[in-house]
């Protein structure tokens, strides 16, 4: 089968590949009668988004370290402590950067001349325009994980031979229709939006930005530690207080507007 070609650019500041997501409508959320979906994911609606670019992969430890060195940024989360204590430091430069607060990841985006994705942008990049359940389609792909209910540590060892965070791009089977990787199966990811349980019922249908304020920030995606198949859906929503910086399963990726 011929390899699919996706429009992408190289962002010079942090040497990241970014995938172009064209403007248009997509199906966000899930149907009211979807038994796997949670109330906070309902209803399914057509949402219009302007075009944008999104990182092909989550930001890596190596990229985040370069940001800290270049800017002398004082990390609020446990990122530096975890790195300092890592006995596999040199082998983890291509792993997804975690243990960062929302302000930590926003500061990286500002330094790189980019921004965090809205949860609508994240979801469109993950599932395309046809409302698919998983990045690749509507049926579970056994190549992604032969047994989605297997012990997750065994699953991780099978893929990389050691526990912990994952190198980016470790699960190419989970690539979205646009060529964006690791939307599920690597780490959960910070988004720009404040979280509201019922936002899908009243939010804007054109370039939604989330509520104006809140207590929690939106988290999207599913980490490799998740054991239930129904939680791997692209429409799954999560949340976390923005000052929490000790969670090793939450990372991030950046977006930018075409003119940026």
Number of C-alpha atoms within 10 A of each C-alpha: 3 4 5 8 8 13 12 17 16 12 15 10 12 19 11 20 17 23 23 24 23 15 11 14 19 22 20 29 26 26 16 13 9 13 10 13 20 17 17 18 22 21 20 18 17 16 21 20 19 14 14 20 25 27 25 27 23 28 24 23 21 16 19 20 17 13 19 16 9 10 12 9 14 9 18 17 21 17 22 16 12 15 18 10 9 12 10 10 12 10 10 19 18 18 22 28 30 28 23 26 25 25 16 20 27 20 20 23 21 12 17 18 16 23 21 25 25 21 26 26 26 24 25 27 31 30 28 22 17 12 23 20 20 23 29 18 16 12 9 18 15 10 11 14 19 11 14 18 12 12 12 17 15 12 19 21 12 12 14 13 10 12 14 15 23 25 21 21 20 16 19 14 16 25 22 22 19 23 23 26 26 29 32 25 21 30 27 24 29 30 27 19 23 23 24 18 13 13 17 21 14 8 15 14 16 14 15 18 17 21 14 8 11 12 11 16 22 22 25 27 28 25 23 19 17 18 16 10 12 16 18 22 23 27 30 21 21 19 20 19 16 17 15 15 21 17 15 19 20 25 30 27 26 30 23 21 13 12 6 9
